[in-house]
């Protein structure tokens, strides 16, 4: 879809405003004009939902906004392609999980694990077992709901998985490295003209080489000249049955002073992926140790690569491409290989438990002559 942003006019803007107001977010009295008040409401919605808070209604924000208008029972929930999504699906997943039927994390996607949980619930309740959350299934579920239930099954399973390392070596491990963006969606650009899609590819390719040298089977989500969507990347990871996903992006801001590294894991206001959080924390710690840049933390997110993949996943942003020095140094091969070494360290630590030797720390940015 064409992004709807500041300055846009027309019925699609009025539709966005109507949906935002239904969620309690105030928009201007003059409909069909995407003005600063509408932009502020969009940013607030994006922040609440773990989306990139850029104030622009792109495809991901639009799908999330539409999904937010559904309550459990408003419609039949069944298997579709692409998957049905919305707040009603999230509520269904929460209620099933609290009753002990493992619907996975409340990601709002009516996928195979949720269908299996619905079928199991129907079987136990003596209902028609069809995997469709229709009126009878939903009404029965609402009658049996227990708000005092302990942690959902998915959370318990993930915490148990974190208690012990999954491997003794990287030999044979199936991993996905996801260089963000692509040639058709280049992402950010630095003041020197370096493009995000090219730099993430270079870092990702260097990381793939290091992991392969340790015996891992590495799936690259894209090539240097391809641009799969985030949902296509998650679907590829699921089809390849990978053990983890590390997605590489770069950050940017209107202010050239903004700098630092951040990492993201799947999480909503009530639930997070413990394994994804652990991977994100290790990736960020390794990057900070290698670069000395500022710590921008590990917030939750519902981006598709995190939400739609079965494997634990993290997004790492090792720096701001819009910072004059950080952007210049991110484009240097030396920095890219340092980052690849740091991320190899993080993945190895995650899978094996015992950390290998820490990569050499790089000097922080302090002047035009310093290195990242």
Secondary structure, DSSP 8 states (H G I E B T S, - for coil): ---B-TT-BSHHHHHHHHHHHHTT----SSTTB--HHHHHHHHHHHHHHTS--SS-B-HHHHHHHHHTT--TTSS-B---SS--BSHHHHHHHHHHHHTT----S--SB--HHHHHHHHHHHHHHT---SS-B-HHHHHHHHHH--TT--S-HHHHHHHHHTTS-S-SSSTT-EEEEEE-SBTTB---B-TT--BHHHHHHHHHHHHHHHHHHTT-EEEES--TT----HHHHHHHHHHHT-SEEEEEEEE--SSTT---BEEEEEB-SS-B-HHHHHHHHHHHHHHHHHH---B----EE--HHHHS-SSEEEEEEEEETTSHHHHHHHTSHHHHHHHHHHHHHHHHHHHHSS------------STTS--
